[in-house]
Amino acid sequence: MPPTVLLACAAALWSTSGIILKSLPAVHWLVVAGTRSLFSCLAFAPGVAQPRPPVRKLVPAMVLYIVVVGALMGSMQLGTAAQGIWLQYIAPAVIALWVSLVRRERLRSVEVVAVVLVLIAVVLIASGGRGPQHRGSVLLGIASGFAYAFFILVLKSLSEASPASIFVWTNLATALVLLPVAAALRISLPAAPRELGLLAVMGIGQLACAYYLFQRGLAGTRAIEASLIVLLEPILNPIWVYLGVGEVPSPRVILGCGLIGSGLVIFAMGPYLGSRAVPRQTA
């Protein structure tokens, strides 16, 4: 199956996270993230018997993954699903800035436009609500976006490793970190069959299967390209939430999400519009 199709399938599965999360209003986001990762370990269990990725790469992957999934759940639960998921998709702009500032490569004009649009979008989303919950949602969403960007880069360097091996360890680490943190904060764990059932669906279907497809697809694409192909996720996520619970973001949040999406589309269409890549510079 072509890498682009694998990435699109992964995005479609990921897009159901918002509606499932909004269906669990009584379960704290730390518990949601930790429990669904625990369930996902069941799907990735065969990875324990496979060669483990190098520790020097696996440890950063685990840390970044904990932030990616934990912060995303927190952002969507504290605010709207739209702002949470779209803030995660500042990742391509973060990657572009990293390429420019750290690797000293000049950005193409379309990449500069995308970065500028994303910066404006973050300001709009941040000003699109009030109160500690909205601020917490924005901060967690930005944290998830930064972590997602570098997680993509680490995964790219692990393209030869087994996806099952990578994700059994990253999800196990997530469960072993977030659930004890929740317990220390005296946050109750889910006990109702419905809650456990939905978390199992999130862990095995929405998370485990999606990341397996994502890793397979990522191996055949550039990091920034992969971020753009899975744009289907943030488009569908708020739609499912609106259809399921009627959640509608504020106008500024909608505009900010639209700018992020526009920036990503402009960047993706750059090569087809005749935009030439600027020659790379070495340090």
Backbone as CSV, one residue per row, in Angstrom:
resi,resn,N_x,N_y,N_z,CA_x,CA_y,CA_z,C_x,C_y,C_z
1,MET,0.845,-1.194,0.000,0.000,0.000,0.000,0.883,1.249,0.000
2,PRO,0.587,2.256,-0.825,1.414,3.466,-0.887,1.508,4.160,0.471
3,PRO,2.660,4.750,0.782,2.825,5.441,2.066,1.776,6.515,2.313
4,THR,1.374,7.226,1.257,0.385,8.292,1.439,-0.966,7.742,1.879
5,VAL,-1.332,6.576,1.375,-2.600,5.952,1.759,-2.529,5.482,3.214
6,LEU,-1.390,4.940,3.609,-1.213,4.514,4.996,-1.358,5.699,5.947
7,LEU,-0.767,6.831,5.574,-0.852,8.020,6.409,-2.282,8.542,6.479
8,ALA,-3.001,8.492,5.365,-4.390,8.951,5.347,-5.273,8.069,6.227
9,CYS,-5.043,6.766,6.196,-5.810,5.848,7.047,-5.515,6.107,8.518
10,ALA,-4.260,6.370,8.826,-3.890,6.685,10.198,-4.596,7.952,10.671
11,ALA,-4.637,8.957,9.810,-5.282,10.218,10.155,-6.773,10.039,10.411
12,ALA,-7.423,9.209,9.599,-8.851,8.968,9.777,-9.131,8.320,11.132
13,LEU,-8.279,7.387,11.530,-8.447,6.768,12.846,-8.172,7.771,13.959
14,TRP,-7.101,8.540,13.817,-6.772,9.544,14.833,-7.913,10.544,15.020
15,SER,-8.628,10.854,13.948,-9.644,11.904,14.005,-10.797,11.581,14.945
16,THR,-10.920,10.334,15.376,-12.015,9.968,16.286,-11.686,10.248,17.748
17,SER,-10.476,10.730,18.032,-10.082,10.942,19.430,-10.961,11.976,20.126
18,GLY,-11.312,13.058,19.408,-12.086,14.125,20.024,-13.458,13.684,20.480
19,ILE,-14.188,12.989,19.620,-15.541,12.581,19.977,-15.538,11.541,21.090
20,ILE,-14.539,10.651,21.095,-14.466,9.669,22.184,-14.123,10.382,23.486
21,LEU,-13.170,11.320,23.438,-12.795,12.066,24.642,-13.976,12.854,25.194
22,LYS,-14.722,13.528,24.320,-15.872,14.312,24.770,-16.991,13.422,25.306
23,SER,-16.938,12.133,24.976,-17.918,11.176,25.503,-17.510,10.658,26.875
24,LEU,-16.354,11.117,27.371,-15.857,10.700,28.690,-15.605,11.928,29.567
25,PRO,-16.634,12.764,29.795,-16.427,14.021,30.524,-15.986,13.840,31.966
26,ALA,-16.271,12.678,32.549,-15.933,12.464,33.950,-14.533,11.882,34.144
27,VAL,-13.849,11.560,33.063,-12.518,10.950,33.150,-11.470,12.023,32.850
28,HIS,-10.559,12.251,33.783,-9.526,13.271,33.635,-8.612,12.943,32.463
29,TRP,-8.114,13.991,31.796,-7.307,13.780,30.592,-6.023,13.003,30.859
30,LEU,-5.434,13.140,32.052,-4.246,12.341,32.379,-4.582,10.857,32.382
31,VAL,-5.756,10.539,32.934,-6.187,9.144,33.002,-6.542,8.632,31.606
32,VAL,-7.190,9.481,30.805,-7.522,9.080,29.436,-6.255,8.718,28.675
33,ALA,-5.258,9.616,28.719,-4.018,9.384,27.977,-3.286,8.149,28.492
34,GLY,-3.193,8.009,29.808,-2.469,6.875,30.374,-3.162,5.551,30.145
35,THR,-4.490,5.524,30.304,-5.235,4.271,30.173,-5.303,3.802,28.724
36,ARG,-5.515,4.723,27.804,-5.577,4.290,26.408,-4.205,3.792,25.931
37,SER,-3.129,4.373,26.465,-1.796,3.858,26.123,-1.592,2.471,26.716
38,LEU,-2.143,2.243,27.901,-2.045,0.923,28.511,-2.756,-0.120,27.655
39,PHE,-3.937,0.218,27.162,-4.659,-0.698,26.280,-3.909,-0.897,24.961
40,SER,-3.293,0.160,24.466,-2.602,0.041,23.183,-1.408,-0.901,23.278
41,CYS,-0.856,-1.060,24.481,0.255,-2.004,24.658,-0.153,-3.424,24.296
42,LEU,-1.456,-3.734,24.434,-1.932,-5.063,24.076,-1.748,-5.307,22.578
43,ALA,-2.042,-4.272,21.775,-1.901,-4.406,20.327,-0.443,-4.487,19.904
44,PHE,0.423,-3.794,20.647,1.836,-3.761,20.295,2.674,-4.763,21.083
45,ALA,2.027,-5.660,21.839,2.745,-6.624,22.675,3.807,-7.428,21.921
46,PRO,3.547,-7.848,20.662,4.590,-8.594,19.942,5.891,-7.812,19.787
47,GLY,5.832,-6.515,19.933,7.036,-5.713,19.786,8.069,-5.957,20.860
48,VAL,7.639,-6.496,22.000,8.579,-6.776,23.090,9.608,-7.813,22.667
49,ALA,9.188,-8.744,21.832,10.087,-9.812,21.389,10.964,-9.404,20.214
50,GLN,10.712,-8.233,19.658,11.494,-7.777,18.514,12.659,-6.910,18.982
51,PRO,13.673,-6.747,18.138,14.828,-5.938,18.536,14.403,-4.543,18.974
52,ARG,14.899,-4.138,20.126,14.545,-2.834,20.661,15.343,-1.733,19.961
53,PRO,14.696,-0.598,19.662,15.436,0.517,19.057,16.564,0.978,19.962
54,PRO,17.591,1.624,19.425,18.691,2.119,20.259,18.181,3.005,21.387
55,VAL,18.709,2.797,22.575,18.250,3.541,23.749,18.406,5.041,23.554
56,ARG,19.490,5.462,22.900,19.737,6.898,22.722,18.659,7.557,21.872
57,LYS,17.943,6.765,21.064,16.831,7.300,20.289,15.486,6.955,20.921
58,LEU,15.412,5.818,21.583,14.148,5.382,22.167,13.730,6.268,23.332
59,VAL,14.678,6.659,24.170,14.342,7.492,25.333,13.758,8.840,24.902
60,PRO,14.386,9.565,23.962,13.737,10.798,23.496,12.361,10.549,22.881
61,ALA,12.224,9.439,22.166,10.931,9.123,21.565,9.871,8.921,22.643
62,MET,10.226,8.243,23.732,9.277,8.011,24.819,8.863,9.317,25.477
63,VAL,9.836,10.172,25.758,9.538,11.448,26.404,8.634,12.303,25.520
64,LEU,8.983,12.407,24.247,8.191,13.209,23.324,6.786,12.641,23.150
65,TYR,6.691,11.326,23.088,5.388,10.693,22.904,4.472,10.961,24.095
66,ILE,5.019,10.906,25.295,4.230,11.195,26.496,3.638,12.599,26.417
67,VAL,4.452,13.548,25.979,3.972,14.923,25.862,2.949,15.057,24.744
68,VAL,3.220,14.414,23.609,2.307,14.509,22.460,0.905,14.052,22.841
69,VAL,0.777,12.836,23.350,-0.560,12.279,23.603,-1.185,12.858,24.868
70,GLY,-0.364,13.086,25.893,-0.902,13.641,27.131,-1.389,15.066,26.953
71,ALA,-0.553,15.918,26.374,-0.924,17.321,26.181,-2.096,17.466,25.222
72,LEU,-2.159,16.623,24.205,-3.281,16.699,23.271,-4.598,16.395,23.970
73,MET,-4.630,15.340,24.775,-5.846,15.009,25.502,-6.242,16.148,26.440
74,GLY,-5.257,16.749,27.103,-5.554,17.853,28.004,-6.074,19.063,27.260
75,SER,-5.466,19.382,26.133,-5.886,20.546,25.371,-7.314,20.384,24.868
76,MET,-7.655,19.212,24.355,-8.998,19.001,23.828,-10.046,18.940,24.930
77,GLN,-9.673,18.421,26.102,-10.647,18.331,27.182,-10.882,19.687,27.851
78,LEU,-9.831,20.468,28.038,-9.978,21.770,28.690,-10.607,22.813,27.767
79,GLY,-10.368,22.684,26.470,-10.936,23.613,25.496,-11.765,22.870,24.478
80,THR,-11.812,23.403,23.277,-12.544,22.715,22.209,-11.628,21.713,21.523
81,ALA,-12.222,20.696,20.954,-11.433,19.705,20.227,-10.721,20.355,19.044
82,ALA,-11.370,21.353,18.440,-10.787,22.018,17.272,-9.467,22.691,17.617
83,GLN,-9.454,23.497,18.687,-8.223,24.206,19.005,-7.136,23.256,19.476
84,GLY,-7.521,22.200,20.182,-6.526,21.239,20.644,-5.837,20.526,19.500
85,ILE,-6.628,20.016,18.566,-6.049,19.233,17.481,-5.319,20.109,16.485
86,TRP,-5.835,21.332,16.217,-5.154,22.201,15.259,-3.864,22.768,15.827
87,LEU,-3.817,23.024,17.123,-2.568,23.493,17.721,-1.488,22.415,17.634
88,GLN,-1.874,21.159,17.679,-0.877,20.107,17.486,-0.262,20.196,16.090
89,TYR,-1.042,20.710,15.156,-0.567,20.773,13.773,0.234,22.039,13.452
90,ILE,0.743,22.680,14.489,1.781,23.683,14.255,3.112,22.967,14.017
91,ALA,3.101,21.649,14.114,4.323,20.846,13.974,5.108,21.131,12.698
92,PRO,4.467,21.222,11.522,5.250,21.514,10.316,5.997,22.838,10.400
93,ALA,5.370,23.852,10.994,6.044,25.140,11.147,7.217,25.017,12.106
94,VAL,7.041,24.225,13.161,8.132,24.004,14.108,9.297,23.301,13.424
95,ILE,8.985,22.297,12.607,10.030,21.589,11.869,10.755,22.540,10.924
96,ALA,9.979,23.394,10.238,10.588,24.350,9.314,11.529,25.300,10.042
97,LEU,11.119,25.782,11.215,11.980,26.667,11.994,13.227,25.937,12.469
98,TRP,13.060,24.685,12.851,14.209,23.887,13.305,15.199,23.693,12.159
99,VAL,14.677,23.414,10.970,15.540,23.251,9.804,16.306,24.546,9.524
100,SER,15.621,25.668,9.688,16.240,26.953,9.387,17.247,27.379,10.460
101,LEU,16.859,27.266,11.727,17.695,27.792,12.804,18.798,26.843,13.238
102,VAL,18.533,25.544,13.203,19.505,24.567,13.694,20.348,23.988,12.557
103,ARG,19.707,23.591,11.492,20.440,22.993,10.380,20.944,24.041,9.382
104,ARG,20.556,25.282,9.617,21.022,26.414,8.796,20.659,26.251,7.324
105,GLU,19.454,25.760,7.069,18.965,25.646,5.698,17.954,26.756,5.448
106,ARG,18.066,27.396,4.296,17.131,28.456,3.961,15.775,27.870,3.589
107,LEU,14.722,28.502,4.094,13.373,28.032,3.815,12.893,28.528,2.462
108,ARG,12.041,27.729,1.841,11.372,28.181,0.634,10.347,29.251,1.011
109,SER,9.940,30.019,0.033,8.991,31.103,0.301,7.674,30.574,0.859
110,VAL,7.219,29.414,0.351,5.960,28.845,0.852,6.098,28.420,2.306
111,GLU,7.269,27.968,2.698,7.490,27.585,4.088,7.477,28.809,4.999
112,VAL,8.029,29.911,4.521,7.993,31.149,5.293,6.554,31.615,5.482
113,VAL,5.759,31.550,4.418,4.349,31.927,4.503,3.624,31.054,5.519
114,ALA,3.881,29.747,5.486,3.230,28.820,6.414,3.577,29.158,7.856
115,VAL,4.845,29.449,8.117,5.266,29.776,9.471,4.577,31.051,9.955
116,VAL,4.511,32.055,9.106,3.873,33.322,9.486,2.384,33.109,9.780
117,LEU,1.707,32.349,8.939,0.289,32.076,9.153,0.054,31.318,10.460
118,VAL,0.938,30.392,10.766,0.801,29.622,12.001,0.987,30.525,13.217
119,LEU,1.952,31.425,13.165,2.170,32.336,14.284,0.945,33.227,14.520
120,ILE,0.372,33.729,13.438,-0.845,34.543,13.556,-1.984,33.693,14.121
121,ALA,-2.077,32.454,13.650,-3.140,31.556,14.098,-3.060,31.280,15.593
122,VAL,-1.858,31.063,16.103,-1.695,30.789,17.529,-2.161,31.978,18.354
123,VAL,-1.843,33.192,17.901,-2.293,34.396,18.606,-3.817,34.480,18.607
124,LEU,-4.430,34.193,17.470,-5.885,34.233,17.376,-6.535,33.200,18.293
125,ILE,-6.002,31.984,18.271,-6.579,30.925,19.110,-6.407,31.266,20.589
126,ALA,-5.247,31.806,20.943,-4.996,32.171,22.334,-5.954,33.258,22.813
127,SER,-6.327,34.159,21.902,-7.229,35.252,22.272,-8.699,34.907,22.019
128,GLY,-8.957,33.656,21.626,-10.316,33.243,21.293,-11.133,32.740,22.461
129,GLY,-10.645,32.919,23.665,-11.374,32.480,24.845,-10.788,33.097,26.096
130,ARG,-11.444,32.885,27.212,-10.989,33.436,28.485,-11.010,32.369,29.564
131,GLY,-10.318,32.671,30.641,-10.335,31.779,31.785,-9.163,30.818,31.812
132,PRO,-8.912,30.239,32.980,-7.767,29.332,33.138,-7.856,28.078,32.283
133,GLN,-9.053,27.579,32.058,-9.179,26.369,31.240,-8.778,26.636,29.791
134,HIS,-9.195,27.772,29.259,-8.813,28.104,27.884,-7.308,28.305,27.786
135,ARG,-6.729,29.014,28.739,-5.281,29.227,28.711,-4.539,27.907,28.832
136,GLY,-5.026,27.045,29.714,-4.411,25.729,29.858,-4.509,24.922,28.584
137,SER,-5.663,25.006,27.914,-5.856,24.288,26.660,-4.875,24.762,25.605
138,VAL,-4.690,26.083,25.507,-3.776,26.638,24.500,-2.337,26.222,24.788
139,LEU,-1.922,26.330,26.041,-0.544,25.974,26.394,-0.274,24.490,26.141
140,LEU,-1.225,23.638,26.505,-1.054,22.204,26.272,-1.057,21.892,24.772
141,GLY,-1.887,22.605,24.010,-1.912,22.384,22.572,-0.596,22.762,21.913
142,ILE,-0.014,23.886,22.344,1.278,24.299,21.799,2.359,23.292,22.185
143,ALA,2.328,22.834,23.430,3.306,21.835,23.875,3.188,20.560,23.053
144,SER,1.954,20.157,22.770,1.741,18.952,21.959,2.280,19.155,20.548
145,GLY,2.097,20.364,19.990,2.588,20.647,18.651,4.097,20.595,18.557
146,PHE,4.786,21.187,19.536,6.247,21.151,19.542,6.748,19.715,19.704
147,ALA,6.143,18.985,20.631,6.573,17.607,20.856,6.297,16.738,19.643
148,TYR,5.179,16.983,18.980,4.823,16.223,17.789,5.846,16.432,16.679
149,ALA,6.305,17.678,16.533,7.295,17.985,15.498,8.568,17.172,15.705
150,PHE,9.084,17.174,16.909,10.344,16.474,17.161,10.144,14.964,17.249
151,PHE,8.940,14.541,17.616,8.634,13.114,17.596,8.678,12.589,16.168
152,ILE,8.156,13.380,15.214,8.213,13.000,13.806,9.659,12.830,13.360
153,LEU,10.518,13.776,13.760,11.923,13.709,13.372,12.616,12.490,13.965
154,VAL,12.301,12.174,15.225,12.900,10.993,15.851,12.406,9.733,15.167
155,LEU,11.104,9.671,14.865,10.562,8.500,14.174,11.222,8.312,12.810
156,LYS,11.484,9.419,12.139,12.126,9.338,10.836,13.492,8.668,10.955
157,SER,14.193,8.945,12.040,15.501,8.327,12.251,15.383,6.874,12.669
158,LEU,14.168,6.443,13.031,13.929,5.055,13.437,13.163,4.287,12.361
159,SER,13.272,4.726,11.120,12.472,4.132,10.046,12.765,2.649,9.824
160,GLU,13.951,2.207,10.239,14.293,0.798,10.062,13.798,-0.072,11.218
161,ALA,13.362,0.552,12.297,12.917,-0.200,13.474,11.478,-0.659,13.286
162,SER,11.095,-1.705,13.996,9.733,-2.218,13.938,8.775,-1.255,14.636
163,PRO,7.665,-0.869,13.974,6.683,-0.001,14.635,6.173,-0.592,15.939
164,ALA,5.964,-1.911,15.967,5.479,-2.545,17.194,6.479,-2.377,18.325
165,SER,7.760,-2.494,18.013,8.794,-2.332,19.033,8.841,-0.899,19.543
166,ILE,8.720,0.058,18.643,8.751,1.470,19.045,7.567,1.809,19.936
167,PHE,6.373,1.424,19.509,5.179,1.897,20.186,4.787,1.081,21.409
168,VAL,5.285,-0.132,21.541,5.020,-0.833,22.796,5.782,-0.154,23.921
169,TRP,6.999,0.321,23.633,7.799,0.983,24.676,7.317,2.405,24.927
170,THR,6.955,3.141,23.882,6.492,4.514,24.098,5.149,4.541,24.826
171,ASN,4.264,3.616,24.490,2.972,3.581,25.177,3.091,3.039,26.595
172,LEU,3.973,2.082,26.790,4.184,1.583,28.147,4.742,2.694,29.031
173,ALA,5.679,3.467,28.480,6.239,4.588,29.227,5.154,5.607,29.568
174,THR,4.259,5.863,28.616,3.177,6.817,28.855,2.275,6.360,29.994
175,ALA,1.893,5.081,29.973,1.035,4.554,31.037,1.747,4.575,32.387
176,LEU,3.040,4.213,32.402,3.789,4.138,33.662,4.106,5.516,34.243
177,VAL,4.025,6.542,33.413,4.276,7.909,33.905,2.967,8.613,34.265
178,LEU,2.011,8.610,33.349,0.810,9.413,33.556,-0.149,8.832,34.599
179,LEU,-0.302,7.529,34.638,-1.230,6.947,35.616,-0.738,7.135,37.052
180,PRO,0.547,6.916,37.354,1.019,7.228,38.716,0.903,8.711,39.052
181,VAL,1.122,9.579,38.074,0.951,11.016,38.313,-0.506,11.311,38.678
182,ALA,-1.434,10.703,37.940,-2.852,10.885,38.237,-3.190,10.362,39.638
183,ALA,-2.623,9.210,39.990,-2.876,8.653,41.320,-2.326,9.559,42.411
184,ALA,-1.135,10.116,42.169,-0.531,11.021,43.152,-1.375,12.277,43.338
185,LEU,-2.056,12.701,42.272,-2.931,13.870,42.344,-4.333,13.497,42.828
186,ARG,-4.518,12.230,43.187,-5.791,11.708,43.684,-6.905,11.843,42.651
187,ILE,-6.545,11.601,41.422,-7.535,11.582,40.343,-8.038,10.154,40.203
188,SER,-9.337,9.969,40.249,-9.897,8.624,40.226,-9.718,7.971,38.860
189,LEU,-9.499,6.672,38.876,-9.355,5.890,37.651,-10.729,5.422,37.173
190,PRO,-10.897,5.184,35.882,-12.204,4.747,35.368,-12.546,3.348,35.861
191,ALA,-13.807,3.159,36.170,-14.266,1.853,36.650,-15.511,1.376,35.917
192,ALA,-16.297,2.304,35.374,-17.533,1.929,34.679,-17.205,1.174,33.397
193,PRO,-17.961,0.118,33.091,-17.711,-0.667,31.870,-17.712,0.201,30.604
194,ARG,-18.611,1.184,30.532,-18.660,2.035,29.346,-17.365,2.822,29.190
195,GLU,-16.855,3.386,30.287,-15.624,4.155,30.240,-14.447,3.284,29.819
196,LEU,-14.352,2.123,30.413,-13.259,1.212,30.073,-13.364,0.738,28.628
197,GLY,-14.606,0.518,28.169,-14.800,0.086,26.786,-14.354,1.143,25.792
198,LEU,-14.730,2.399,26.038,-14.322,3.480,25.139,-12.812,3.692,25.169
199,LEU,-12.206,3.575,26.333,-10.757,3.723,26.436,-10.038,2.578,25.720
200,ALA,-10.641,1.382,25.768,-10.057,0.253,25.044,-10.123,0.491,23.544
201,VAL,-11.244,1.046,23.065,-11.370,1.385,21.643,-10.328,2.424,21.260
202,MET,-10.145,3.426,22.125,-9.134,4.454,21.857,-7.732,3.847,21.798
203,GLY,-7.437,2.995,22.750,-6.094,2.446,22.835,-5.742,1.499,21.708
204,ILE,-6.655,0.583,21.409,-6.357,-0.455,20.419,-6.648,0.007,18.996
205,GLY,-7.798,0.653,18.790,-8.175,1.061,17.439,-7.655,2.430,17.058
206,GLN,-8.115,3.440,17.809,-7.809,4.825,17.445,-6.340,5.172,17.606
207,LEU,-5.643,4.529,18.542,-4.248,4.877,18.791,-3.274,3.850,18.207
208,ALA,-3.390,2.590,18.625,-2.407,1.580,18.227,-2.414,1.335,16.717
209,CYS,-3.569,1.069,16.171,-3.637,0.800,14.729,-3.196,2.020,13.923
210,ALA,-3.594,3.211,14.385,-3.236,4.428,13.663,-1.738,4.664,13.661
211,TYR,-1.082,4.494,14.798,0.354,4.731,14.849,1.141,3.674,14.082
212,TYR,0.611,2.471,14.030,1.265,1.442,13.220,1.265,1.859,11.750
213,LEU,0.102,2.313,11.269,0.003,2.760,9.880,0.852,4.009,9.647
214,PHE,0.873,4.888,10.641,1.645,6.119,10.515,3.138,5.837,10.365
215,GLN,3.655,4.947,11.200,5.080,4.628,11.129,5.436,3.986,9.786
216,ARG,4.574,3.112,9.291,4.819,2.482,7.997,4.808,3.520,6.876
217,GLY,3.866,4.437,6.927,3.791,5.459,5.904,4.913,6.473,6.011
218,LEU,5.317,6.781,7.237,6.362,7.775,7.456,7.687,7.342,6.849
219,ALA,7.932,6.038,6.817,9.209,5.534,6.307,9.428,5.901,4.839
220,GLY,8.343,6.187,4.117,8.489,6.486,2.695,8.251,7.944,2.333
221,THR,8.193,8.838,3.345,7.936,10.245,3.079,8.855,11.130,3.914
222,ARG,8.980,12.405,3.482,9.710,13.380,4.272,8.892,13.751,5.499
223,ALA,9.585,14.212,6.549,8.907,14.524,7.804,7.819,15.577,7.617
224,ILE,8.132,16.674,6.913,7.139,17.732,6.741,6.001,17.248,5.848
225,GLU,6.310,16.467,4.812,5.277,15.937,3.931,4.301,15.068,4.713
226,ALA,4.836,14.243,5.612,3.970,13.373,6.404,3.022,14.197,7.269
227,SER,3.527,15.291,7.827,2.683,16.152,8.657,1.522,16.720,7.860
228,LEU,1.747,16.983,6.575,0.714,17.579,5.737,-0.294,16.553,5.233
229,ILE,0.190,15.366,4.927,-0.710,14.323,4.418,-1.760,13.955,5.453
230,VAL,-1.364,13.942,6.724,-2.308,13.561,7.774,-3.171,14.740,8.216
231,LEU,-3.240,15.773,7.387,-4.107,16.916,7.656,-5.572,16.509,7.758
232,LEU,-5.888,15.331,7.256,-7.254,14.820,7.347,-7.706,14.720,8.802
233,GLU,-6.775,14.448,9.710,-7.148,14.306,11.127,-7.770,15.565,11.708
234,PRO,-7.094,16.723,11.678,-7.706,17.909,12.282,-8.928,18.422,11.544
235,ILE,-9.098,18.033,10.288,-10.302,18.434,9.565,-11.506,17.634,10.060
236,LEU,-11.334,16.326,10.192,-12.447,15.462,10.589,-12.746,15.523,12.088
237,ASN,-11.719,15.702,12.900,-11.897,15.657,14.357,-12.992,16.604,14.851
238,PRO,-12.919,17.914,14.541,-13.989,18.812,15.014,-15.347,18.506,14.403
239,ILE,-15.347,17.938,13.203,-16.624,17.592,12.572,-17.326,16.503,13.367
240,TRP,-16.584,15.448,13.738,-17.190,14.376,14.543,-17.698,14.928,15.874
241,VAL,-16.916,15.835,16.490,-17.307,16.394,17.785,-18.566,17.248,17.642
242,TYR,-18.636,18.028,16.575,-19.836,18.846,16.351,-21.061,17.952,16.143
243,LEU,-20.906,16.922,15.327,-22.031,16.025,15.065,-22.434,15.248,16.310
244,GLY,-21.456,14.936,17.164,-21.735,14.119,18.339,-22.255,14.896,19.531
245,VAL,-21.628,16.028,19.848,-22.009,16.774,21.053,-22.356,18.231,20.771
246,GLY,-22.281,18.652,19.500,-22.665,20.010,19.155,-21.678,21.085,19.570
247,GLU,-20.422,20.732,19.775,-19.418,21.714,20.200,-19.020,22.609,19.025
248,VAL,-19.078,23.941,19.264,-18.712,24.917,18.229,-17.662,25.864,18.808
249,PRO,-16.481,25.958,18.215,-15.442,26.864,18.703,-15.845,28.325,18.498
250,SER,-15.136,29.229,19.179,-15.382,30.659,19.007,-14.899,31.091,17.623
251,PRO,-15.407,32.236,17.122,-14.986,32.703,15.785,-13.474,32.859,15.648
252,ARG,-12.805,33.377,16.678,-11.356,33.550,16.582,-10.637,32.203,16.507
253,VAL,-11.123,31.235,17.253,-10.521,29.907,17.197,-10.732,29.299,15.819
254,ILE,-11.921,29.462,15.272,-12.198,28.940,13.930,-11.279,29.595,12.908
255,LEU,-11.113,30.917,13.022,-10.239,31.630,12.094,-8.797,31.170,12.252
256,GLY,-8.359,31.002,13.500,-6.995,30.528,13.740,-6.767,29.143,13.175
257,CYS,-7.727,28.251,13.379,-7.618,26.895,12.823,-7.565,26.946,11.301
258,GLY,-8.377,27.838,10.729,-8.372,27.975,9.281,-7.039,28.472,8.749
259,LEU,-6.400,29.389,9.482,-5.100,29.894,9.054,-4.029,28.807,9.115
260,ILE,-4.074,27.980,10.165,-3.121,26.870,10.241,-3.322,25.940,9.048
261,GLY,-4.584,25.605,8.785,-4.871,24.744,7.646,-4.454,25.373,6.331
262,SER,-4.697,26.679,6.188,-4.316,27.374,4.958,-2.810,27.369,4.767
263,GLY,-2.092,27.601,5.865,-0.636,27.583,5.780,-0.113,26.226,5.352
264,LEU,-0.710,25.171,5.875,-0.277,23.827,5.514,-0.592,23.512,4.049
265,VAL,-1.764,23.951,3.604,-2.141,23.702,2.209,-1.224,24.486,1.264
266,ILE,-0.948,25.747,1.603,-0.056,26.557,0.770,1.316,25.901,0.675
267,PHE,1.806,25.438,1.805,3.112,24.788,1.797,3.095,23.519,0.947
268,ALA,2.028,22.717,1.111,1.938,21.459,0.362,1.844,21.701,-1.139
269,MET,1.175,22.800,-1.530,0.985,23.079,-2.952,2.165,23.807,-3.572
270,GLY,3.115,24.234,-2.764,4.254,25.001,-3.255,4.972,24.390,-4.442
271,PRO,5.387,23.117,-4.379,6.091,22.502,-5.509,5.272,22.478,-6.796
272,TYR,3.944,22.402,-6.667,3.097,22.329,-7.855,2.794,23.713,-8.431
273,LEU,3.110,24.746,-7.623,2.885,26.110,-8.086,4.147,26.726,-8.665
274,GLY,5.181,25.882,-8.807,6.407,26.354,-9.401,7.362,27.002,-8.437
275,SER,7.129,26.811,-7.109,8.035,27.378,-6.116,9.336,26.588,-6.095
276,ARG,10.427,27.271,-6.253,11.718,26.600,-6.282,12.301,26.553,-4.880
277,ALA,12.926,25.437,-4.556,13.598,25.332,-3.272,14.849,26.198,-3.295
278,VAL,15.080,26.927,-2.212,16.276,27.748,-2.121,17.461,26.857,-1.809
279,PRO,18.587,27.033,-2.465,19.741,26.182,-2.213,20.085,26.122,-0.732
280,ARG,20.457,24.946,-0.279,20.797,24.745,1.124,22.119,25.420,1.461
281,GLN,22.179,25.892,2.698,23.408,26.479,3.185,23.970,25.572,4.275
282,THR,25.248,25.450,4.307,25.878,24.660,5.354,26.463,25.583,6.391
283,ALA,26.566,25.082,7.610,27.076,25.919,8.695,28.548,26.195,8.502
